Every structure is written in C-alpha cells, then in structure tokens.
C-alpha cells in the first residue's frame, strides 16, 4: 500500500488527506473511493490522459485509490496530482523516501501540465501544523503558499517536472518569500468629502472600536462616499489577520495580489438583490458568504431597506458571535465573520423626508412602511446611527481642504493600540468586549451610572443598547487618550443610539 499526503478544507480549516493506491492483477479498472464528488471522480480520465501524454505507463489491472479519512467529503480537482503520484509510487517509478515529508496539490491538464487550484494557503497551514517541511503547488499558487513563513514551497508546471525532482534528475528551485508591500494608498479619502463633520466623527469612532454604523440621510448627501472612505482610516492588517483573510479569499476563488497575501482590509459591497446564502454563506457544499469575505474588514450595505428583510435577518447572529455556522445533514462548518457593518439608507422612498430644502412626496404610510423594512432587532445592533444632512452650498464651494484620512488614521491607530494593551489576548477591539468583561474594562463613574439609569428608565435604551453605549463610550475615551469613561463620553455615545429617531 502506497500513499501521498494532500489536503481538504472544511469551512476554512484544512484537514490532511491520505491518498492510498492499490494496484492488483485483474480486469482493467480505475476507481476512486472515500466520499469524492463528481470533479474528483472525473480525475480518473484526466490522470490517465496526463500520464500517457507525458510518457508514463498507466498500470494494467485494477487500480483502487482511497482518499482517507472516508467520512470527509472531497471536492475539486486539487487531488489530481497526488493521485497520479501515488499511482507512480505504487508502480515503483518514484521512491518512497522522496515524498515522506511532502504535501502535494494540483489539477492536471490532459497534456500533463498543472493548473492552479483553490486553497493553497490553507494547505500550507496544514503542512506546517503537521510538521511536514515541503509543499508542492502549481506555479500560479506559489506566491500564496509561500506567504506562510518557515515552509519550503516548490512551484511545479507539469507532472514530469515533479517526478524529475523526486528522482533527483532535475531539481526545482524553492520559492523565495515575497516581501510585503506598503498598502497605505486608498482610492477614497476623507479629504474628498466636503462638510459632514458629524458623520466623519462617527466613522472615526466606528473605525477605532470596530463599531457598526448606519448613515441615514437624503440622496446626494455623501453617504456612499463617506462609507467608501472608511477603509482609508482603518489600521493595516497584522500578519496573522492577513493569513485569515487570504485563506478565506483563496477558498472562495477570489484573485489574490501578486505577493500572494492580502494586506488591505476587505471592503465588500454586495448588491441589494443578494440572497441570504450570498450574504452569510451556504450551499450544498458550504462556501463563505459576504460576511466571511468581509472578515477583519468592512461590509457595506448601501440602500439598506432595499435588501430582502429575510436576508438581513441572517446578519443578526454573525454580528453577535463573530462567526457563521452553516448546518447541513452531512455536518456543520463554521466560517469566521468578525466584520464592521456599515450601512446607508434614505429616510423614505423619495429620500427627502428629513431634507429641509426639498419637499417629500411620500405619504406618511409609505414612509412608515419603508422604514419598517428594517427590523428593530437589527437596528439595535448598530452602535452608531448618524444623520447625514444635505451638504450646504457654502461647504461645497469652500476651498478649505478637509482633514485627510492619514491624520484620522493615526488617531485610530493610537486608540487601537490602547485597546490591545488593555485587553491583551482576550480581544483586539472594544466591540469584542464580552458582557463578563464589561464592568472591568468599561467602568462607570457615579454620574455616568446616573445618566444611563435615566436612559433605561425612560425606555430609550434596551439591554443590548446599554452594553453597546458603554463600549462606544470606551472608544471615545480611548480616542481622547482618557483612562476613564467620563460623562461627556457617555453623552456622546447616547446621541448615536438613533433607533427612536428612525422608527416613527
């Protein structure tokens, strides 16, 4: 019995897969077992043609390939190369010691060349965790796989190249680690937005504490431009965060940068026609949705009431838990989904209900129906609700240059550093503070408690809102460099709880 090690992915977690091959005498047959999908079963024809067209003899008799463990579903063409190598190993073409500490992935073309596959970075993570030293991937996946430090990665272009390397005939040069590049440039900047100081302040607080934010105002007020400028004030991803984000993108089949590692925080803007599965993930073979593709970044929902209410309600669980669990009869998979939710909406169908300069043409019942498209529980999960008024013409015509994103970004970085120092390994932002940690990390003065008691007594604040106001106040204090939450911080945080202003 001969075997090769490769990888499968459950959610975004890599699982080592052993490819076992048995060649016996008998009628010619070639079977693949071990819960393969259709694309894995089709590998039989690709492998037979690839071996023949590169000068290798396909064995006569019965060939049985087992993908173990058998209770893990295998999908995709990633197993072509390891299956072909296991057959050559069983035939004695390549020696067993040459593959003992290696992992192989790749799709075979009919001429024996190797095509790129998804999930190279997750395979690299599995290789590193299992103590193996080398990884063979298609040439187009080299940058992605070599983003993981401390691993020898070989880029291969054909099955003949791999066999020659394993036999020592012609060695492949290992890939070098690609240096990280500066990712500070962004297409949108806060200096492009005239006026809207209140909205900019809210976005700064949201960026500093990773708080969810809703921008509400008439058309043309700059809501979309403000939201698209949000990534320009967010801190760069850490190396560990980059690995997470790149792994998700690779599994989803999103094209990666030349360096193989995503260093800019994701900014996802799904269309309002997106389904619930598109937003949170799923399918017969569960794949990550927009909330997971926005992990460690921003999910921006423009024209929020135009989204299906059914789809929006699916956001409630990942907003609370930071992950999505997709359950199917065959099992459950979990995708990370810790993102900053930014949304924008008009106050009514025509958009001018709150605009003092334009007449609203909507009936009151139309306004109420439009705003009721967003449920109260979902609105309660927005930490910050900002009214974005129409920009005054004096601001538009002014030649004064607004504050640029780089200056705001420094303040956000300083606030994030304070949060990491305070919380250590427990969390990275104030939005991740658990209820158990609230009294320790968000202590209130007697005056602050009195202010919140009054808000609770007048039913202006839910229990969830009470928790979120304290977290936002903690972020405001961090931005100002204050060690304690003061009354003015709580007062400002309370002003951003806009559910009563939204619901008529």
Secondary structure, DSSP 8 states (H G I E B T S, - for coil): -EEEEEEEEETTEEEEEEEEEEEESSS-EEEEESSB-HHHHTHHHHHHHHHHHTT----SSEEEEEEESTTS-B-SGGGHHHHHHHHHHHTTSS-GGGGTTEEE--EE-TTSBEE--S-HHHHHHHHHHTT--EEEEEGGGHHHHTTSTT-EEEEESBHHHHHHHHHTSS----------------S--GGGS-S-HHHHHHHHHHHHHT--EEEE--TTSSHHHHHHHGGGGS----HHHHHHHHHHHHHHT----TTSS--S--EE---TT--HHHHHEETTTTEE-HHHHTTTSEEEESSGGGS-HHHHHTHHHHHHHSEEEEEETTEEEEEE---EEEEEE-SSSSS-TT-TTS-----HHHHHHHHTTS-HHHHTT-SEEEE-----HHHHH-------HHHHHHHHHHHHHHHHHHHTTS-SSGGG--HHHHHHHS---HHHHHHHHHHHHTT---HHHHHHHHHHHHHHHHHTT-SS--HHHHHHHHHT--HHHH--
